[in-house]
């Protein structure tokens, strides 16, 4: 029987009240049901919007069921024509503005959204007010930026790219092939590697996704649980977080979905070399030098394992910048 959120929460409360050992409740707004343990905070449960979430009771906490537990509904929508990029304000360094302008050439007719720090905080306040304290609590700008790109993709879908990522001229064809040949509703990229690229951890400098994908519901939930991970930014909000979420998401698909359905809800993961040959090139530019200087560090690229000879022609920064005027951002 399908209940409203309110009636399902009330049913959970009754179940909990009848059990002396009940300590925690996990309530699903997606399936409108509950698994009960006891002493739940019903007010918090009714405010949560991400599906299964952990609920505090006193000083104890239980890791609730995954937001994607069970086979997720088939994600039929494709990646919409929206490009998301982010900077602290609307005054981009000249070189980054020029690289960003390259996307307008490759993606005619697409909506391009340049999010500022003020825009990002407003997005959290409007759509995830119950997690705003987490956003405000991040000590580093990069953590806030990492976390917010999950919101861009969950709420709107589209493509997120760091400002030092330049699209290949073949970008649209590569994205279409991922959607049609692989039934992809998300495209993720592994980090560059000097060894086996297929085992490198995930990165988050580029992501393409359909909106409201359950993968990002899970990612936002897990980020909210480990945002103070002592191991550092990569584990709390970055690529290592995405890798853990992907492992959990794929395990759920294998355990709960028929093969055909799991493909339609699937995620395509590209090695860095595969991605750089047809999607885009990442230049790893340093933007913190005085005066907004941008430096391409060849030594860093070699250490990271970036193989420029395998990239599309936009892997050469001089080609990307040739004759491109910096855009005026509004």
Secondary structure, DSSP 8 states (H G I E B T S, - for coil): ----HHHHHHHHHHHHHT-TT---EEEETTTTEEEE-S---HHHHHH--SSS---EETTEE-----TT-S----------SEEEEE-SSS---HHHHHHHHHHHHHSTT-EEEEE-HHHHHHHHHHH-GGGHHHHHH-SSHHHHHHHHHHHHHHHT-EEEE-TTEEE-TTHHHHHHHHHHHS--SEEEEB---SS-GGGS-B--SEEEE-TT-HHHHHHHHHHHHSTT-TT-HHHHTSHHHHHHHHHHHHHHHHHHS-HHHHHHT-EEEE-HHHHHHHTEEE--EE--SGGG--EE-HHHHHHHT--GGGS-GGGSHHHHHTT-------
